[in-house]
Amino acid sequence: MDWLRQLPIGQYVAGNSGWLRRLDPRLKLAWVLMFLLTPVLAGSLWRIGLVVALLLITLASGLPVRIWWRSLLLLLFLGALVGLFAMMLPTGENAATLAVRSPQELPGASVTSLSWELLRLGPLRLGPLALGPFVVSHRSAELGLNTSTLIFTVVHSVNLMLLTTQPEDLVWALSWCLAPLALIGVPVDRLSFQLLLALRFLPLVQEELQNLLRSLASRAVNLRQLGFKASFALILSVGERLLANILLRAEQGAEALLARGGLWLPPDQFRPQVLLTGASLWLNIASAMLLLFVLGLRGKYGAL
């Protein structure tokens, strides 16, 4: 029942292996923003290219395989499943048929047009029940591809950054990027502190869910023997208990903060002690130049 602990999604894993740990947190944040924003209004080829690029970065990152392979397989399965469901959804009316003259009126003429449907399954009959037909058109196939690739790029890019970046370093990078907004009265320090609390709160949510699942496993609960209504009531009660425990943890954290005077350290004290010299300096320069090159490719070929 400890499988949740083996999926470090959204958590920092300490270590020294991997060149991703030597990148400046501001540069990591810029790369993540590239993966989050460039798929907007982009073509299918660009979205597939981002997925391939993320896979190559993960394989060549130098991180231990045990850290990322479970979450990677889970994201690939989730993205493929959501993409298949999106392909089966109706996306609108079929293309209108143009009124053309009969080919028999023009000897030697032939009418050619692209097929609107890529795949048709069914209708299937299961006794008195009829299912389908399930039609995959060009538009539904594009919708499924865009959905699956977007899920993978958004989650996996953020996960790679959180795996290799300490929460304090990420808070400092965010506060550095938002520093100009402080001139117009935006509470940058407060926003950065809230982000730090949110990142620290993720392991607590995972621990609460782990404890609830372990309690069900220790009682040998069999949902098949309980029936549909009892099983549904059990799931609702577990969800209610999970929410209550999370709110209790949040209240305890707030009371602990108030007991200490409600003070927090400024983000400047979280500045990472990364020496940008030697190989690390050239690595960050090459990464920044590659980011600019990718943005240029997005502007020229992103619509493909």
Disulfide bonds with the S-S distance in Angstrom:
none
